[in-house]
Amino acid sequence: MSASGNSLKDKKTATKLAHAGRDPQAHNGAVNVPVYQVSTILKPSYAAWKEARQPGYPGYIYGTKGTPTSRSFEAAVAELYGAKDVFATTSGLAAVTHPFLGLLQSGDHVLVTDSAYRPCRAFCDGFLSRYGVATTYYDPTIGAGIADLIQPNTKLVWTESPGSQTFEVQDIPAIAEAAHEKGCLVGIDNTWGTALGLDALGKGCDIVVEAVTKYIGGHSDLLMGLVATGDRVGPELRQTAKLIGDTPSGEMYALANRGLRTMKLRFEKSFENSLKVAAWFERQPLVKRVIHPGLPSHPQHDLWKRDFTGGAGLFAVILESRDDAAIGALMDGLSFFGIGASWGGYESLILADDPAKFRTVTEWTEEGQLLRLYTGLEDADDLIEDLAAGLDRYARIVK
Ligand SMILES: *Cc1c(COP(=O)(O)O)cnc(C)c1O
């Protein structure tokens, strides 16, 4: 619903982002839903209190059970994803854990892509295992072949496309078809694609999680996650979230609501910058490979083009040499790329990593140094100039 109460269902994404989840006249005309920073919510009478205790009561009961600020965010995201239900969590990682916590029980089995966000693996290996849930990792490019790995007790197939370090694009519709045929649900960490780049529910996923921390937040100053579900998922996910009490603060919801309004412009600019910078990297002599799903050189570029309408400004570059001094010289002298984790903000970032360290069923055979780059909202030519000087420093040492 929009501010005027009209349906946004058939409207374009940009219009939804500007209008979904807002009701200014319910808040004295304030354009943004104010920050409800609240634990106790008072009822005016004994009768009203009793009414609020009824199952399915639509009003406000307590801070952890929803406020106008949180419901505004949930409604806007549900509109964007075309989701049946949406709830938010205190971090993106918390959102990743919810489908596992809410849908599985002791004795169950899950399939998780080998390219999954590393803390997701740590959760499966270090937490789920203690509660009798077994995890099998699979090749991210497996596609319909996932059917062969599904056991009678497999309940969930977990995907992440593209993986946020190595950027394999998964054939989500093929995985979903195979999984559904065997009665499994499919979940996706859609932090790279977001609702703007990948219609994950439309492509067959049942559960979508996203780190709001990244593009919805957009300014590197909030931690939050979201879980959006389609028709196949019952109320058990949200009920589990309630049992756990994992609720963001009013301020975080308000920042997320504000971020949504400008997200499309930021998301598209960041992606456009990444394509320019990635294409430039491909022409540099000491660069062995650039891994960006939006470039024709990417092994699953056609799959990406078929399923995605955009993406994050996040990609990887493989340099010829792993010489530490040379990598340091490149990274330390950069003016516009911060050295740090996360992404989705206005400023560009860079980090060095070794994917070989956290894979178990697929092999990472690249011998050169992987750099992960995030392009923010700066001018692409300035970013390229900065990186060119960095590659010069690198070249002086490795040559
Ligand atoms: C950042 C990230 C998360 C976790 O988000 P936090 O809010 O930092 O916990 C989950 N998945 C992916 C792919 C991410 O990039």
The ligand as an SDF file (V2000), in Angstrom:
LIG
                    3D

 15 15  0  0  0  0  0  0  0  0999 V2000
   27.4960   -9.1210    5.0260 C   0  0  0  0  0  0  0  0  0  0  0  0
   26.8350  -10.3660    4.6170 C   0  0  0  0  0  0  0  0  0  0  0  0
   26.0540  -11.0760    5.5190 C   0  0  0  0  0  0  0  0  0  0  0  0
   25.9320  -10.7050    6.9720 C   0  0  0  0  0  0  0  0  0  0  0  0
   25.5040   -9.4070    7.2300 O   0  0  0  0  0  0  0  0  0  0  0  0
   25.8840   -8.7160    8.6220 P   0  0  0  0  0  0  0  0  0  0  0  0
   24.8310   -7.7000    8.8120 O   0  0  0  0  0  0  0  0  0  0  0  0
   27.2550   -8.1450    8.4330 O   0  0  0  0  0  0  0  0  0  0  0  0
   25.8480   -9.7790    9.6700 O   0  0  0  0  0  0  0  0  0  0  0  0
   25.4210  -12.2190    5.0710 C   0  0  0  0  0  0  0  0  0  0  0  0
   25.5690  -12.6530    3.8080 N   0  0  0  0  0  0  0  0  0  0  0  0
   26.3110  -11.9890    2.9220 C   0  0  0  0  0  0  0  0  0  0  0  0
   26.4330  -12.5140    1.5320 C   0  0  0  0  0  0  0  0  0  0  0  0
   26.9790  -10.8380    3.2970 C   0  0  0  0  0  0  0  0  0  0  0  0
   27.7420  -10.1940    2.4170 O   0  0  0  0  0  0  0  0  0  0  0  0
  1  2  1  0
  2  3  1  0
  2 14  2  0
  3  4  1  0
  3 10  2  0
  4  5  1  0
  5  6  1  0
  6  7  2  0
  6  8  1  0
  6  9  1  0
 10 11  1  0
 11 12  2  0
 12 13  1  0
 12 14  1  0
 14 15  1  0
M  END
$$$$
